[in-house]
Amino acid sequence: MSDFPALLPVYARADIHFERGEGAYLYDDKGQRYLDFVMGIAVASLGHCHPVLVEALKKQTETLWATSNLYKSHGGQRLAERLVALTFADTVFFQNSGVEAWDTGIKIIRKYFSHKGQPNRTRIISFQGCFHGRSMTAIAASKTEKMVGGFGPLVDCFDQVSYGDIDAVRAAITPDTAAIMVEPILGEGGMKVASTEFLQVLRTLCDEQGLLLYFDEIQCGMGRTGKFFAHEYAGVMPDVMCIAKALGNGFPIGACLATAHAAQGMTAGTHGSTYGGNPLAMAVGNAVLDVMTQPDFLPHVTRLGDYFEHVLLDVIAKHPQIFSELRGRGLIRGLVCIVPNTDIVAALQNEKLLTVAASGNVVRLLPPLIATEAQIDEAIAILHLVAEKYVAQKMEKAS
């Protein structure tokens, strides 16, 4: 019998076994409680085991789990119509994950130009630090060695430029360019926020050059910034957008949204999915919107995000040997570290606060959107404690 792990060893998993979750907390098999500011990396935005979602899923499991997309879906139709009403979009396609939703957007873009008689326009401008998933096409867009090493040759259809560099974007546009693709807030790429001006100029460039604008809001969308989608702060609308993560609060679901203009080439038979839009996912997605569209939901996120910013800035001010900068918006935040971010993530975990690293030596903090100020204060107290301990240990070693 092989000694090779039964689970493919592509994760450096922490030696913690979580058995249950409730709200902002996870509990391991030893009964220890952790404050979860990872939430599946911005997935469980309504916290663990939200009662509205639990009830919706239980009810659906008792009636219907799966049908084919050959037939109509009441749940899917309702969720699509609600997303259209809340966004720029005219149409929605459901998938099982973020990367599948993202890939659907690439197909929509390609088909749009083919439909218009411009099949040469296949190239897409992407940005350094981007993360769109782990499929072969998605890693070709990111181009980072961490993701592409050993998987070549890559799909050659992405032209990458520096994030926020509008001159580089202009220079990258050629007669073969089809679209500009951007995350309004880089998640994996270091929690950088695109400026209002940058997103507005991208929209203008696309309009002038006949390109499509593609937003990836898989991590930063669905209320995490205090608006339903992060691009709303810039007052611009994309032609195509992919979302996932918080749409299912942990249940596998992704969605690609598009305008009727962008999706005009997508006719019967041009795309499909076996599980995408299944009744269980649609029930959960509709329940998520039931919660997120309550009148007080986004105002709560905005207030809590402002408070989170205030107390995180205080952490930086009091521990300049550890932290140098705060990034992000609302409840998607990153602390730029002076010491190795992996040291801080591990130390916070030891004190029962779960966080996650990002590029650029950043610690990501992604509390649930239903968190309280008291839970924010609990996390901040642990951040102060870890920073103080880290400095004390360094001083002890130096002496």
C-alpha positions as CSV (number, residue, x, y, z in Angstrom):
1,M,0.0,0.0,0.0
2,S,1.4,3.4,-1.0
3,D,2.4,5.9,1.7
4,F,1.2,8.7,-0.5
5,P,-1.5,10.8,1.3
6,A,-5.1,9.8,0.5
7,L,-5.9,13.5,0.2
8,L,-3.7,15.1,-2.5
9,P,-1.1,17.0,-0.6
10,V,-1.6,20.4,-2.3
11,Y,-2.5,22.2,1.0
12,A,-0.2,22.9,3.9
13,R,-3.1,22.2,6.3
14,A,-3.0,23.5,9.9
15,D,-3.4,20.7,12.4
16,I,-6.8,21.7,13.5
17,H,-10.0,19.7,13.0
18,F,-13.1,21.9,13.1
19,E,-16.3,20.1,14.0
20,R,-18.9,22.8,14.1
21,G,-19.5,26.5,13.6
22,E,-21.9,29.1,14.9
23,G,-22.0,32.7,13.8
24,A,-18.5,34.2,14.0
25,Y,-17.0,31.2,15.7
26,L,-15.6,27.7,14.9
27,Y,-15.1,24.9,17.4
28,D,-12.5,22.2,17.0
29,D,-12.6,18.5,18.1
30,K,-11.1,19.4,21.4
31,G,-13.9,21.9,22.2
32,Q,-11.7,25.0,21.7
33,R,-13.4,28.1,20.2
34,Y,-11.8,30.2,17.5
35,L,-12.9,33.6,16.3
36,D,-13.1,33.1,12.5
37,F,-11.9,36.1,10.5
38,V,-11.2,33.9,7.4
39,M,-14.8,32.7,6.8
40,G,-13.6,30.3,4.1
41,I,-11.8,33.3,2.6
42,A,-14.8,35.6,2.4
43,V,-17.2,32.7,1.8
44,A,-19.4,32.4,4.9
45,S,-20.2,36.1,5.0
46,L,-23.4,35.5,7.0
47,G,-21.4,33.4,9.5
48,H,-21.6,29.7,10.2
49,C,-24.9,27.9,10.2
50,H,-27.1,31.0,9.8
51,P,-30.6,29.9,10.7
52,V,-32.3,31.3,7.7
53,L,-29.9,29.4,5.4
54,V,-30.1,26.2,7.4
55,E,-33.9,26.2,7.2
56,A,-33.8,26.9,3.4
57,L,-31.4,24.1,2.8
58,K,-33.3,21.6,5.0
59,K,-36.6,22.4,3.3
60,Q,-35.1,22.0,-0.2
61,T,-33.4,18.6,0.7
62,E,-36.8,17.2,1.5
63,T,-38.3,18.0,-2.0
64,L,-35.7,18.0,-4.8
65,W,-31.9,17.8,-5.0
66,A,-31.1,17.7,-8.7
67,T,-32.6,18.0,-12.1
68,S,-31.1,18.7,-15.5
69,N,-30.8,22.2,-17.0
70,L,-32.8,20.8,-19.8
71,Y,-35.8,21.8,-17.7
72,K,-36.9,25.1,-16.1
73,S,-36.0,26.0,-12.6
74,H,-38.3,28.1,-10.4
75,G,-35.4,28.7,-7.9
76,G,-32.9,29.6,-10.6
77,Q,-35.3,31.9,-12.4
78,R,-36.1,33.7,-9.1
79,L,-32.4,34.1,-8.1
80,A,-31.4,35.3,-11.6
81,E,-34.2,37.9,-11.6
82,R,-33.2,39.1,-8.2
83,L,-29.5,39.5,-9.2
84,V,-30.5,41.3,-12.4
85,A,-32.7,43.7,-10.3
86,L,-29.8,44.4,-7.9
87,T,-27.1,44.9,-10.6
88,F,-26.1,46.2,-14.0
89,A,-26.9,42.8,-15.6
90,D,-29.6,41.6,-17.9
91,T,-28.8,37.9,-17.6
92,V,-27.1,35.4,-15.3
93,F,-25.6,31.9,-15.7
94,F,-25.1,29.8,-12.6
95,Q,-22.0,27.5,-12.0
96,N,-20.6,25.6,-9.1
97,S,-17.6,27.8,-8.2
98,G,-15.9,31.1,-8.7
99,V,-13.5,29.9,-11.3
100,E,-16.2,28.3,-13.4
101,A,-18.2,31.5,-13.3
102,W,-15.0,33.4,-14.2
103,D,-14.4,31.0,-17.2
104,T,-18.0,31.6,-18.3
105,G,-17.2,35.3,-18.6
106,I,-14.2,34.5,-20.8
107,K,-16.4,32.5,-23.1
108,I,-19.0,35.3,-23.2
109,I,-16.3,37.7,-24.2
110,R,-14.9,35.4,-26.9
111,K,-18.3,34.6,-28.3
112,Y,-19.3,38.3,-28.4
113,F,-16.5,39.2,-30.8
114,S,-16.9,36.1,-32.9
115,H,-20.6,36.9,-33.2
116,K,-19.7,40.4,-34.3
117,G,-17.4,39.0,-37.0
118,Q,-14.2,39.9,-35.2
119,P,-12.8,36.5,-34.2
120,N,-9.3,37.9,-34.0
121,R,-10.2,39.8,-30.9
122,T,-9.4,37.2,-28.3
123,R,-6.8,38.8,-26.0
124,I,-7.7,40.1,-22.5
125,I,-5.7,42.6,-20.5
126,S,-5.2,41.4,-16.9
127,F,-3.3,42.8,-13.9
128,Q,-0.3,41.9,-11.8
129,G,-1.4,40.4,-8.6
130,C,-4.7,39.1,-10.0
131,F,-6.2,35.8,-8.8
132,H,-9.1,34.3,-10.7
133,G,-8.9,30.7,-9.7
134,R,-6.8,27.6,-10.3
135,S,-8.0,26.3,-13.7
136,M,-5.5,26.2,-16.5
137,T,-6.9,29.4,-18.1
138,A,-7.1,31.2,-14.8
139,I,-3.5,30.6,-13.9
140,A,-2.5,31.8,-17.3
141,A,-4.2,35.1,-16.4
142,S,-2.3,35.4,-13.1
143,K,1.1,34.4,-14.5
144,T,2.6,34.0,-10.9
145,E,5.3,31.3,-10.6
146,K,3.5,30.0,-7.5
147,M,0.5,29.0,-9.7
148,V,2.0,28.3,-13.1
149,G,5.2,26.5,-12.2
150,G,5.2,23.0,-13.9
151,F,1.9,23.6,-15.7
152,G,3.1,25.0,-19.0
153,P,2.7,25.7,-21.7
154,L,0.0,28.3,-20.7
155,V,-2.9,29.5,-22.7
156,D,-1.6,32.6,-24.5
157,C,-4.5,35.1,-24.4
158,F,-3.7,37.4,-21.5
159,D,-1.6,40.6,-21.6
160,Q,-0.7,41.6,-18.0
161,V,0.1,45.1,-16.8
162,S,0.6,46.8,-13.4
163,Y,-2.4,47.2,-11.3
164,G,-3.6,50.8,-11.4
165,D,-1.3,51.8,-14.3
166,I,-3.6,53.4,-16.8
167,D,-0.8,54.3,-19.2
168,A,0.3,50.6,-19.3
169,V,-3.3,49.6,-20.1
170,R,-3.5,52.0,-23.0
171,A,-0.1,50.7,-24.3
172,A,-1.3,47.1,-24.1
173,I,-4.4,47.6,-26.3
174,T,-4.0,46.2,-29.8
175,P,-6.4,45.3,-32.6
176,D,-6.7,41.8,-31.1
177,T,-7.7,43.1,-27.6
178,A,-11.2,42.0,-26.6
179,A,-11.6,43.1,-22.9
180,I,-10.0,44.5,-19.8
181,M,-10.4,42.3,-16.7
182,V,-9.9,43.6,-13.2
183,E,-10.7,42.9,-9.5
184,P,-11.9,46.2,-7.9
185,I,-10.1,45.0,-4.8
186,L,-7.2,42.6,-5.1
187,G,-7.7,39.8,-2.6
188,E,-5.0,37.2,-3.0
189,G,-2.9,40.0,-4.6
190,G,-2.4,42.0,-1.5
191,M,-5.7,43.7,-0.7
192,K,-5.2,46.7,-2.9
193,V,-8.2,48.9,-3.7
194,A,-8.6,50.2,-7.3
195,S,-9.1,53.9,-7.3
196,T,-12.3,55.5,-8.5
197,E,-10.4,57.2,-11.2
198,F,-8.8,54.0,-12.4
199,L,-12.1,52.1,-12.8
200,Q,-13.7,55.1,-14.5
201,V,-10.9,55.4,-17.0
202,L,-11.1,51.7,-17.7
203,R,-14.8,52.1,-18.5
204,T,-14.0,55.1,-20.8
205,L,-11.2,53.2,-22.6
206,C,-13.5,50.2,-23.2
207,D,-16.2,52.4,-24.6
208,E,-13.7,54.3,-26.9
209,Q,-12.0,51.1,-28.1
210,G,-15.0,48.8,-28.4
211,L,-13.8,46.5,-25.6
212,L,-15.8,44.7,-22.9
213,L,-15.1,45.5,-19.2
214,Y,-15.0,42.4,-17.0
215,F,-15.1,42.7,-13.2
216,D,-14.2,39.8,-10.9
217,E,-16.0,40.4,-7.6
218,I,-15.8,36.8,-6.4
219,Q,-14.1,37.9,-3.1
220,C,-14.9,41.6,-2.7
221,G,-18.6,41.4,-3.8
222,M,-21.8,40.5,-2.1
223,G,-21.9,43.2,0.5
224,R,-18.4,42.9,1.9
225,T,-17.5,46.5,1.3
226,G,-20.8,48.0,2.5
227,K,-22.3,48.1,-1.0
228,F,-23.5,45.0,-2.8
229,F,-20.5,45.2,-5.2
230,A,-17.2,47.1,-4.8
231,H,-17.3,48.7,-8.2
232,E,-20.4,50.7,-7.1
233,Y,-18.1,53.1,-5.3
234,A,-16.7,54.2,-8.6
235,G,-20.1,54.7,-10.2
236,V,-19.2,52.5,-13.2
237,M,-20.8,49.4,-14.6
238,P,-19.0,46.4,-16.2
239,D,-20.3,44.4,-19.2
240,V,-19.5,41.1,-17.5
241,M,-19.0,40.2,-13.9
242,C,-18.3,36.9,-12.0
243,I,-19.4,36.3,-8.4
244,A,-19.3,33.3,-6.0
245,K,-18.2,32.7,-2.5
246,A,-20.7,34.7,-0.3
247,L,-23.5,34.0,-2.8
248,G,-23.8,30.5,-1.3
249,N,-22.3,31.3,2.1
250,G,-20.3,28.1,1.8
251,F,-22.7,26.1,-0.4
252,P,-20.9,25.7,-3.8
253,I,-22.3,28.3,-6.2
254,G,-20.9,30.8,-8.7
255,A,-22.6,33.1,-11.2
256,C,-21.6,35.0,-14.3
257,L,-23.6,38.2,-14.9
258,A,-23.7,40.1,-18.2
259,T,-25.5,42.7,-20.1
260,A,-27.7,41.7,-23.0
261,H,-25.3,43.4,-25.3
262,A,-22.3,41.4,-24.1
263,A,-24.1,38.1,-24.0
264,Q,-25.7,38.4,-27.5
265,G,-23.7,35.5,-28.9
266,M,-24.6,33.0,-26.1
267,T,-27.4,31.0,-27.7
268,A,-28.8,27.5,-27.0
269,G,-26.0,25.0,-26.9
270,T,-23.1,27.4,-26.6
271,H,-22.6,26.7,-22.9
272,G,-23.8,24.4,-20.1
273,S,-23.2,22.9,-16.7
274,T,-24.3,19.6,-15.1
275,Y,-24.7,20.9,-11.5
276,G,-24.8,24.6,-12.1
277,G,-28.1,26.1,-10.9
278,N,-29.1,22.9,-9.0
279,P,-32.1,23.3,-6.6
280,L,-30.0,23.1,-3.4
281,A,-27.7,25.9,-4.5
282,M,-30.6,28.1,-5.7
283,A,-32.4,27.6,-2.4
284,V,-29.4,28.8,-0.5
285,G,-28.6,31.6,-2.9
286,N,-32.1,33.0,-2.5
287,A,-31.9,32.7,1.2
288,V,-28.7,34.6,1.2
289,L,-30.4,37.4,-0.7
290,D,-33.3,37.3,1.7
291,V,-30.9,38.2,4.5
292,M,-28.7,40.7,2.5
293,T,-31.5,42.7,1.1
294,Q,-33.0,43.5,4.5
295,P,-33.0,47.3,4.9
296,D,-30.6,47.4,7.8
297,F,-28.1,44.8,6.5
298,L,-25.7,47.0,4.3
299,P,-25.9,50.0,6.7
300,H,-24.7,47.6,9.5
301,V,-21.8,46.4,7.3
302,T,-20.9,50.1,6.6
303,R,-20.9,51.1,10.2
304,L,-19.0,48.0,11.3
305,G,-16.5,48.5,8.5
306,D,-15.8,52.1,9.6
307,Y,-15.3,50.9,13.2
308,F,-13.0,48.1,12.0
309,E,-10.9,50.6,10.1
310,H,-10.6,52.9,13.1
311,V,-9.5,50.2,15.5
312,L,-7.1,48.6,13.0
313,L,-5.4,52.0,12.4
314,D,-4.9,52.1,16.2
315,V,-3.2,48.7,16.0
316,I,-0.8,50.0,13.4
317,A,-0.1,53.2,15.4
318,K,0.7,51.2,18.5
319,H,2.8,48.5,16.9
320,P,4.9,50.2,14.1
321,Q,7.5,47.4,14.5
322,I,5.0,44.9,13.3
323,F,2.5,46.6,10.9
324,S,3.0,49.4,8.4
325,E,-0.2,49.9,6.4
326,L,-4.0,49.2,6.3
327,R,-5.5,48.2,3.0
328,G,-9.0,47.3,1.9
329,R,-12.5,48.6,2.5
330,G,-15.4,47.8,4.7
331,L,-15.0,44.2,6.0
332,I,-12.3,43.1,3.6
333,R,-9.1,44.3,5.2
334,G,-5.4,43.7,5.0
335,L,-2.6,44.6,7.4
336,V,0.8,45.0,5.7
337,C,3.4,43.4,7.9
338,I,7.0,44.4,8.5
339,V,7.8,41.0,10.0
340,P,6.8,37.8,8.0
341,N,3.1,37.7,7.7
342,T,3.1,33.9,8.1
343,D,4.5,34.4,11.6
344,I,1.6,36.7,12.5
345,V,-1.0,34.4,11.0
346,A,0.4,31.5,13.0
347,A,0.6,33.5,16.2
348,L,-2.9,34.8,15.8
349,Q,-4.1,31.2,15.3
350,N,-2.4,30.2,18.5
351,E,-4.4,32.8,20.3
352,K,-7.6,31.5,18.6
353,L,-8.1,34.2,15.9
354,L,-8.1,32.8,12.4
355,T,-6.7,35.0,9.6
356,V,-5.2,34.3,6.2
357,A,-2.1,35.5,4.4
358,A,-2.0,37.4,1.1
359,S,0.7,38.5,-1.3
360,G,2.8,41.5,-0.4
361,N,3.4,40.3,3.2
362,V,-0.3,41.0,4.1
363,V,-2.5,39.5,6.7
364,R,-6.1,39.3,5.5
365,L,-9.0,39.9,7.9
366,L,-12.4,38.9,6.7
367,P,-14.9,38.9,9.5
368,P,-18.5,37.8,8.9
369,L,-20.8,40.6,7.8
370,I,-23.1,39.8,10.7
371,A,-20.3,40.3,13.3
372,T,-20.7,42.7,16.3
373,E,-18.5,45.4,17.6
374,A,-17.7,43.2,20.5
375,Q,-16.4,40.5,18.2
376,I,-14.3,43.1,16.4
377,D,-12.9,44.2,19.8
378,E,-12.1,40.6,20.6
379,A,-10.1,40.3,17.4
380,I,-8.3,43.6,18.0
381,A,-7.4,42.6,21.5
382,I,-5.7,39.5,20.1
383,L,-3.9,41.5,17.5
384,H,-2.5,43.8,20.2
385,L,-1.5,40.8,22.3
386,V,0.3,39.0,19.4
387,A,2.2,42.2,18.4
388,E,3.3,42.7,22.0
389,K,4.4,39.1,22.4
390,Y,6.2,39.2,19.1
391,V,8.2,42.3,20.0
392,A,9.0,40.9,23.5
393,Q,10.3,37.6,22.0
394,K,12.5,39.5,19.6
395,M,14.0,41.6,22.4
396,E,14.6,38.5,24.5
397,K,16.4,36.8,21.7
398,A,18.5,39.9,21.0
399,S,19.6,40.1,24.6
